[in-house]
Amino acid sequence: MNMKTKILYILCACLACCGFASMLSSCSDDNVSDLELSGNCMIEQISLDNFEGIIDLPSRSIIVRLPEVYETSAMKVTSLKMSDGAVCNVRQGETINMDAAKVLHVKHGDVYLDWTLSVLHDEARITEFVINDIYTGSIDQETKSIVVYVPASLDITNLVPTITYSVNATITPSSGVAQDFSQPVTYTVKNNSAESVYTVKVIAISKPKALFLGSAPTMSELDPEAQAACQWMLGNVESSLYASFADLRAGTLDLSECKLIWWHWHVDGGVDGHDNFVAKATDAMNTLNELRQFYENGGALLLTRYAVNLPSFIGTTGDDEWTTPNNCWGQDEAYAELCGGPWTFHIFNGQAGHAIYQGLVAGDNPNEVYCTDAGYHITNSTAQYHIGTDWGGYDNYDAWTNRTGGIVLGVGGDGAIVLWEYPARDGKGGIICIGSGCYDWYSYTYEAGYTEKYHTNIEIMTKNAINYLTK
C-alpha cells in the first residue's frame, strides 16, 4: 500500500467512525454524525413485564406506562428489537431494576447511541381543588373525598372550581366549569389504566371556627406571603375562613363558635418598634376593640411575623404597650436572600416537649428547629426580643418574663427570643407568637437543585400551634 492509498484508507475509517461533519468539528457525545448512521443503533421495540414502551426518537427516550401501583425493582425485559446487527447492554429476558431511569447503550460496530428507559405510573389524582380562586379544599386521598369551606354568603349553586390533577390525565367534569354544589359533586380522573372518582362536598359556614385575618378585602388580594399561609389554613383547618379587619369592625361575621384568629403580617422592609407598628398597622389599630373583646372572651390568637406586636395593644402585657419586640428587620420579597444551607432556630431550655415542636422533621441538631434548606429564597423577616442590659430593660429572660408575662419557647442563635407564648388565663385566650425570620411561607423562586426537606416544618408547627390553642 503506497502512502497516498494509506492516507485515503485512514480518512475513510475516520469518516465511518465520526462522520465527515464531526471531522470538521469534533465527534458528538454519541459518536454519531450527520450522515444518519444512527439508524444502525435504533431501538425499534421494547417491553417490560409485557408493558409496551413508548419510543420518542428525537429525545431517544422510552417510557413504559404502568398501573398506579406496580413494583418496579425487578422488571423483566420481555421483548427487545433493535436495528440489524446492533447489540445492547440490556438483553431480552434480563431482569432490571426500574426504580430509577436506566441508560440503554446500543452499539453497532464503532457507532453507538444511548437511550433513556424509564417507567411512568398511571396516576389519577386530584392534587388541588380551589373554589372561585379563593377557597382551597381539603383532600383525603385515601377516601377520595374533598371538603371545601366557603362563607354562607356565597351562592353555592354556582361555584367555579380550579382543579389541579395528574399529568396526562383527563377529568370530568372539567376544571373551570361552574357547578351546583348544593349537593356533593363527583369528579372522575382517568389516566391510561388508572381511574379515580372523587366526591366533593362544599360546606357553607355561617359560624367559622377559625379565621385568617388580613387587611385586604379578599384573600386573593393579600401579598404572596400571607396568601400562601391563608391558602394552607383554608385547606387544612376545619371550618376556617378568611376575614378582613373591616369585616370584624362591621360585625358581619358570627364569631360565637370561633376559637382562633391567625394574623400573619408581612411588610417589605420590616416593622421595627412601637411607633412603626402604630404607623403601619392602621387596620389593626382601628380594630383593637374588636380584637381585645375576642381575646378577653377566651378567643385564642396565633400571631406571626410582625403581627407579634399586637399583644402589647390589647392588654396582654398589662397597661405597658411599650412591650413590643425591640429588634426587628426584613427584606423585600422581590429581593429575598438565598439560603446557603438549613436555616434554624433553637428550642429554648426545657421546652422540647411543648406541643408546637411535636412531629417535626429532624435535622442534625435535635435542639434546633429546621425551617428551610439551601436554594430557598427568604426575606428573613424578624420580630424578636434581644436580651441584654442595653436592650430596653430586658437584662435577662427572667426580666423579660416578669415584664411581659410571656413564656420563652424558642431563641435565635444569639439568644434573642423568637417564639413565645402568653398562656390562657383569667378567662382570656392563649396566644402564640412566632417572630423568627426562619418562619417563612412563600419563596418567589427556588434555585436549581432545591428539594423540599425541612420547609414542611412550617406547616407542622402552625398546625401544632392551632391545635394547642384550640384544644
Secondary structure, DSSP 8 states (H G I E B T S, - for coil): --HHHHHHHHHHHHHHHH-HHHHHS---TTS--TT-GGGGG-EEEEEETTEEEEEETTTTEEEEEE-SS---SSEEEEEEEESTT-EESS-TT-EE--SS-EEEEEEETTEEEEEEEEEEE----EEEEEETTTEE-EEETTTTEEEEEEETTS-TTSB-EEEEE-TT-EEES-TT--B--SS-EEEEEEETTEEEEEEEEEEEESS-SEEEEESSSSGGGS-HHHHHHHHHHHHHSTTEEEEEHHHHHHT-S--TT--EEEEEE--TT---SHHHHHHH-HHHHTTHHHHHHHHHTT-EEEEEEGGGGGGGGTTTTTT-TT-S-SEEE---GGG-EE-SS-EEEEE-TT-TTSGGGTT----S-TTEEEEE-TTBEE---EEEB--STTSTT--SHHHHHHHH--EEEEE-TTS-EEEEEE---TT---EEEE--TT-----S-B-TT---SSTHHHHHHHHHHHHHHH-
